[in-house]
Structure formats: structure tokens, C-alpha cells
Amino acid sequence: MQEAARPSRPAFHEAVLSDYTNVSILSNQRIAVIVPCYNEALTIANIVRDFNACLPQAAVYVFDNNSSDATIAVAREAGAIVRSVPLQGKGNVIRRMFADVDADLYIMVDGDDTYDASVAPQLAEKLVAEGLDMVVGTRVTDEQEAYRFGHRFGNKLLTGCVSVVFGNTFTDMLSGYRVFSRRYAKSFAAHAAGFETETELTVHALELRMPVAEVATRYGARPEGSVSKLNTYRDGIRILWMITKLFKNEKPLHFFSILAALCVLAAGVLAVPLIETFLHTGLVPRLPTAVLCTGLSLFGVVLLSCGLILDTVTKGRIEQKRFAYLAVPGPADNGA
């Protein structure tokens, strides 16, 4: 089968690769390159070839998600280990990746050949040398087609939302190029089904206060004929909904306190004219409004009680996740 032509981007140079490859620090690490794929026959051979060249000691896994083109055949011909995931959605694929692949380091990259494979050794070395659990390859590009304004704006908006709720650590929350430690992968619950999985990956690290880092990486455009699977508005709404759910699940006291405050505020606004009338006449003529104010106030108390109870439950759950995370040795300990 003829290999798809590589898009016009800067070529790989052995000198560049040798600058990144530190044999000693990665020699004792089992490295897995994991690639989620859906209809990427045009690009998957380039990805497998490039990562094999940059990290010859790594095993390249391609997880196909019901592709209707020749993705599986092209990936196998290129030398990848191919697995199939029947449940549709990137989140479902990542769940299977972390469950099925056994490695010390996991390098996850999208199957569209837009990320620079030559940076992978640098990302892996940084994770091992600094004892990190996740390194994110932040996207840097001058190509308008590679990173459209709508996607760029949406990424900044959603990253900003996560920063406000969970802490300001990442600048490119939705990047598909990441390196994970084994203890990260084996402690990640993976509830998301689709593209909102990147949000869950980010929040998992923030929730357990894992050591993380970002490294700027070149981001290129898809080759001609390759189509993005991301829907700007639909997936943007799903990501925003995921942020809301994670806010409720991980910070219930804050979430329900906001709702309780809104209920009490609404009750107070509605009660102002009732109080004024009562002070002047001693009467409460609008009984339904008074009942509504009382109901809103009581509902606010119930919401606050729910937040207090769930906050205690969440703290216990986070402790259990922390114990599961600590049960796996860190990346710096694997070669000892």
C-alpha cells in the first residue's frame, strides 16, 4: 500500500533528534506511544514512522475507533500495534488505552499528524528528570488553518473557566499531545466519552495536585484530504458541560453554596416590597409572594446542607484516589 504523502512542514533532522535523545534517562523506561484514531488513513503511517524514528525503544499503539477507511491496515503495515475500540468517542478510547497498555511512560498524540514527533523525547525526558506526572505539549503555530480562530478562542475561554474553578496551571488545556506517568494513567477514572476527555485529564491532575508542566511544541495543519472530527459548537458545549459537572463533583461546597446564595438573593429581592408594605400597614397582602420567598430561603438552606455533606464525601473520595495514585511508583523511581 502506498504511503500517504507527508504535509509540507519542516523536515526531521538527525541533528535535532540527537539534541533531544538522552539514552541514559529513558533507557530503563518502558515507553508506549498511544494514538487514538478515527478515519486517519492519510496520516497514521507518518505518525508511526516518525515516532519510531524519534523513540526507537518505544512501542507504538494505534487504537482505532470504528474507522470506515483503511486506518487499521495502514497502521499495521507501518509497524504499529493495533487495537480496536467499539465504543465511539475519544474518551472511550483513552479509557481503553490506559487500561490495556502496560508501560512506565505514556505518550499520547492525536492521529491527525499535526504534532511534532521530534519533541517527544524532550517531553519524556522532562517528565522523568523532574519526577512529573503529566507534561502537556502546548500548541504554537503561525498557520491559520492549523489552529483556527474559533478553536483558539474556545480553547482560551474553556481553559480560563477551568483555571477559575480548579487553579491556573495550564495555558492549553485541550492539547492532544501529552506525556503521562504510569501512576497517572492507572489512577485516571476516565468518565468522559468524547472530546471533553482533555478537560477531565486536566482536572484529574489539578484535583490530586500532581506535579505537571507544559512545553511549547510546533503545531501544523492537517494534510489535504484529512478532516477534523472536532465540532466547534457541539463539542464546545460538551466541554463546558463537563467543566460544570466536574465543578459539582469535585468542589460540591462551592457549587451548592453559589446556588444557595442565588436562592437567598432572589428571596431577598422579592421580599423587599413585602417588608415595606408590612412596615407601613402591618399587613401582608401578597401571600403567594411571601410563600415563594419562604420556599426559596428554605431551598437555599437545603442546597447549602447538600454542599456540606457532599464536601465531606468528596474529601474521602479524593483521599482514596490519592492512595491509589501513590500506590504506583513515580517515573523517577522506575529505573532505580
C-alpha positions, 0 to 999 in steps of 0.5 A, spaced: 500 500 500 502 506 498 504 511 503 500 517 504 504 523 502 507 527 508 504 535 509 509 540 507 512 542 514 519 542 516 523 536 515 526 531 521 533 532 522 538 527 525 541 533 528 535 535 532 533 528 534 540 527 537 539 534 541 533 531 544 535 523 545 538 522 552 539 514 552 541 514 559 534 517 562 529 513 558 533 507 557 530 503 563 523 506 561 518 502 558 515 507 553 508 506 549 506 511 544 498 511 544 494 514 538 487 514 538 484 514 531 478 515 527 478 515 519 486 517 519 488 513 513 492 519 510 496 520 516 497 514 521 503 511 517 507 518 518 505 518 525 508 511 526 514 512 522 516 518 525 515 516 532 519 510 531 524 514 528 524 519 534 523 513 540 526 507 537 525 503 544 518 505 544 512 501 542 507 504 538 499 503 539 494 505 534 487 504 537 482 505 532 475 507 533 470 504 528 474 507 522 470 506 515 477 507 511 483 503 511 486 506 518 487 499 521 491 496 515 495 502 514 497 502 521 499 495 521 503 495 515 507 501 518 509 497 524 504 499 529 500 495 534 493 495 533 487 495 537 480 496 536 475 500 540 467 499 539 465 504 543 465 511 539 468 517 542 475 519 544 474 518 551 472 511 550 478 510 547 483 513 552 479 509 557 481 503 553 488 505 552 490 506 559 487 500 561 490 495 556 497 498 555 502 496 560 508 501 560 512 506 565 511 512 560 505 514 556 505 518 550 499 520 547 498 524 540 492 525 536 492 521 529 491 527 525 499 528 524 499 535 526 504 534 532 511 534 532 514 527 533 521 530 534 519 533 541 517 527 544 523 525 547 524 532 550 517 531 553 519 524 556 525 526 558 522 532 562 517 528 565 522 523 568 528 528 570 523 532 574 519 526 577 512 529 573 506 526 572 503 529 566 507 534 561 502 537 556 505 539 549 502 546 548 500 548 541 504 554 537 503 555 530 503 561 525 498 557 520 491 559 520 488 553 518 492 549 523 489 552 529 483 556 527 480 562 530 474 559 533 478 553 536 483 558 539 478 562 542 474 556 545 480 553 547 482 560 551 475 561 554 474 553 556 481 553 559 480 560 563 473 557 566 477 551 568 483 555 571 477 559 575 474 553 578 480 548 579 487 553 579 491 556 573 496 551 571 495 550 564 495 555 558 492 549 553 488 545 556 485 541 550 492 539 547 492 532 544 499 531 545 501 529 552 506 525 556 503 521 562 506 517 568 504 510 569 501 512 576 497 517 572 494 513 567 492 507 572 489 512 577 485 516 571 477 514 572 476 516 565 468 518 565 468 522 559 466 519 552 468 524 547 472 530 546 471 533 553 476 527 555 482 533 555 478 537 560 477 531 565 485 529 564 486 536 566 482 536 572 484 529 574 491 532 575 489 539 578 484 535 583 490 530 586 495 536 585 500 532 581 506 535 579 505 537 571 508 542 566 507 544 559 512 545 553 511 549 547 511 544 541 510 546 533 503 545 531 501 544 523 495 543 519 492 537 517 494 534 510 489 535 504 484 530 504 484 529 512 478 532 516 477 534 523 472 530 527 472 536 532 465 540 532 466 547 534 459 548 537 457 541 539 463 539 542 464 546 545 458 545 549 460 538 551 466 541 554 463 546 558 458 541 560 463 537 563 467 543 566 460 544 570 459 537 572 466 536 574 465 543 578 459 539 582 463 533 583 469 535 585 468 542 589 460 540 591 461 546 597 462 551 592 457 549 587 451 548 592 453 554 596 453 559 589 446 556 588 444 557 595 446 564 595 442 565 588 436 562 592 437 567 598 438 573 593 432 572 589 428 571 596 431 577 598 429 581 592 422 579 592 421 580 599 423 587 599 416 590 597 413 585 602 417 588 608 415 595 606 408 594 605 408 590 612 412 596 615 407 601 613 400 597 614 402 591 618 399 587 613 401 582 608 397 582 602 401 578 597 401 571 600 403 567 594 409 572 594 411 571 601 410 563 600 415 563 594 420 567 598 419 562 604 420 556 599 426 559 596 430 561 603 428 554 605 431 551 598 437 555 599 438 552 606 437 545 603 442 546 597 447 549 602 446 542 607 447 538 600 454 542 599 456 540 606 455 533 606 457 532 599 464 536 601 465 531 606 464 525 601 468 528 596 474 529 601 474 521 602 473 520 595 479 524 593 483 521 599 482 514 596 484 516 589 490 519 592 492 512 595 491 509 589 495 514 585 501 513 590 500 506 590 504 506 583 511 508 583 513 515 580 517 515 573 523 517 577 523 511 581 522 506 575 529 505 573 532 505 580 
